[in-house]
C-alpha cells in the first residue's frame, strides 16, 4: 500500500478522521489494529450493521474479505431429492427415486427398470 492515509477508507468523514487523530491514529494500518469483534446480543433490535472502519482497515491490511454477520442464502425452489437403490456387487441399479418439493406441493416419482432395459441399469418409465 503506497498511501496509508485514513481518507482512503470508504465513507469516513473529516470529523471521524479528527476523532481518530485525537486518539493517535493517523493511518489505516494503525486503525486496523483497533478492531475487536463484538458478540451479537439476542436482545438487540438493531436492524442493520453499522459500517466499521476498523474492520475495513483490517481487511485492507491483511488483503482479505470479511463478512460482518451471517449472509442470508435463498432456498432454491423447487427442492429435488434424488435416491438410487441398487446392488453394488452386481453393479445394478433397480430403483431410482425422486422427491420434488415446490410451492408446498410434494411429488414422489419412482423409476423402475423394465426387462429390456435391465442390462442398461435404468428405465424411462415412471410411476407416481
N, C-alpha and C positions, 0 to 999 in steps of 0.2 A: 504494500500500500504506500504510494508515494506521498499522499497528503493524509494526515491523521487528525483532521480538524472535526470538531463536533458538528459543524454546519453541513457535513456530508450526510448526516442521518436524516431519514425521511421524517417529515412533519415535526421537526424540532424548531422552536421559535427562539427569538433573541432573549426573551425572559427566562426560558429554561436553560439556555447556554450561560446566562449570567448567574443563575442559581447554582449550576454545576461549578462555575468558576469560583464562586464563594466557598465551595466545598473543596477546592483544589483540584478539580477535574477539568483538564483542558483538552484531552484527546480522546479519540474513540477507543484506543487501547486501554486507557485508564478507566473509562466508563465501563468497559466490558468486564472488568474485574469486580464491579459492584453488583452484578446480577446475582440474585438469590431467588430460587424458585419458591413459590408460595403454595401452601396447601389450599385446596378448594374446600371451603366450608359448606356443609349441607344446608345451613340456614340462609346462606347468601342468596339474595334475589336479584343480583346484577344480571342484566340482560346480555350484555356483551363484554368481551375482554377489552381492557384498556391497552393502548399501544405502549409497550415497554421499550424505552430507548436503550436500556442496559442490555436487554436480550438481543436487540438488533445489533448492538456493538459487539456482543459476544459472537453472534453469527458471522459478522464480518471478520473478526479476528481469527476464528477457527475455520473459516471458509466452509461452513455447514449451514444447512437449512433447519430451523427449529419450528415446530408446530406448537402453538400455545393452545392447550386444551385437546379435546378428542374430536377429530374430524368426523362429521356425520356421513355415513356411506348409504346411498339409497339401496333399497332392496330391489332386486330385479323382478320384473313381472313379465311373464309368468315364471314360477319356480318349477324346475323339472328335476325329478329324482329318477335315476336310472339304475337298474339292478340286473345282473346276469347270473343265472343259475346254471351250473354245468358240472361235468365230471372231468377234472383236470388230468387224471390218469389216462383217460381215453381221448382227451383233447376234444371234447364235445360239449357244446352249449345247448341245453334243452329248453330253456325258458329265458326270454328277455322280458323284463317288466319295466313299466314306466308310469310314474305318477305325475300328472300335470296339475298344478295349482295356479289358478288365475282368477282374480277378482272374487275370491271367496268360494269358487267352484272347484271341486277336486274331481279329476277324471283319472281312472285307472285303466291301463292298457296292458294286455298280455300278448306276447308274440310267441307262439308255439311252432316248432319246425314241423313241416309235413314230411311224408315218407320220401318224396322225390327230392326234397331239399336237405334231407338229413345229412348227406355227405358234405354239404357246404357249411352246416353248423347254425344256420338261422333261416327264418321264413319271412315272407312278405305278408302273410295273412295275419289278421289280428282278431281278437275277441275282447269285448269290454266287460 
